Amino acid sequence: MKDLEIVYKKVLDCAFKVHTELGPGLLESAYEECLYYELSQEGLKVEKQKELPLIYKEIRLESGYRLDLLVEDSVIVEIKAIETLNDKHLAQILTYMKLSKCKLGLLVNFNVKSLKYGIKRVIF
């Protein structure tokens, strides 16, 4: 695993690159594919739509949870293309972080004029 802050900075840089190129108004899936491409070009290990089972005691539940992107097995990137981020989105990424034991998450809403208003760093 690379240093968490270095990975985080690379994810941010790539997200800004994608937003600068595409702007707002596309589907989440388009941003996900493009961000996946940019992160891969940076030499980072990236998994998209990674399944996240729910483990309750000895029971493994295939609950259908999926991480948009998992970078270097340490940073969860949850991609949105919505009007505004809200508490529901924060709760979602916090749950994913708890289930995956990742300490750092990034909510990225690409549907904003300036990406600096669409980014929320989440520490668990």
Secondary structure by P-SEA (a helix, b strand, c coil): cccaaaaaaaaaaaaaaaaaaccccccaaaaaaaaaaaaaaacccccccbbbbbbcccccccccccccccccccbbbbbbbcccccaaaaaaaaaaaaaacccbbbbbbcccccccccbbbbcc
